[in-house]
Amino acid sequence: MTLTKAMFGKKYIISRIETDDEELNSFLFTLGCYSGEEITLVSKISGNYVVAIKDGRYNIDHDLAQAIMIS
């Protein structure tokens, strides 16, 4: 399932990133968002998603959230 369907406060494991855009892939990788990493949906504000990855919190848009597959 995608990150857009995640429940708030629950930890998930990123299974893969579904995008053909290498720039988007590189951007997510710099945030620490890659297969096998834990991710938590903190909140959703105005169509943007606040996520916790490692020790950081990031605000990502709906398109990025759609590309992140979790389990």
N, C-alpha and C positions, 0 to 999 in steps of 0.2 A: 504494500500500500504506500501511498505517497505521504509526505509530511503534512499535507493539507488535511488529512483525516486523523491525525494524531490527537490524543487526549492531553490536556494540559497537565504538566507536572510528572508525567510518566517518562521513564528513560527508554529509549529505543536504540537499536543498532542500525547504522546505515548499511544497507545491503548493496546498494549501487547508486550511481548518479546516471540518470538517463538523459543525456544530451549529446548532440553532435557538435556543439559549439565548444571548441578548444579553449577559448577565452573564458567562458563560463566555468568550464572544468577547472582551469587554472585558478580562477578567483575562489571557487569553493575549496580547493585544495589549500590555498593560503590561509583560509579560515580554520583549517583542520577538519574539514568536512570531506571525508573519503570512506570507502568501504571498511567496515569493521569498527569504526569509531562510534562512541555513544553520543546521542543527541537528545535534548529535552526541549519540548515546546513549552515556553514560559508563558506567553500570552499572544493574543492576536489583536492588533489595533489597526483599524481602518484598512483592512485588507493586507496589512503587513504582518509578518510573523516574527516574534522575538524568540530566538532559540539560544540554548546554552550548549556550547561545544567546548570540551576541556574546561579551562578556567575563564572563558570569555562568554559574553552575551552579544548576539548580533541581531540586527534587524534585516530581514530578507523579504523580498516581495513575493507575490503569489507565484510568479513564473519560476523563481528559484525553488520555492517550496514544492512545486509540482515535479521538479526534476530530481528531487531527493527521495529515493525509495528506502523505506524502513521496514524492519521486522521486529 
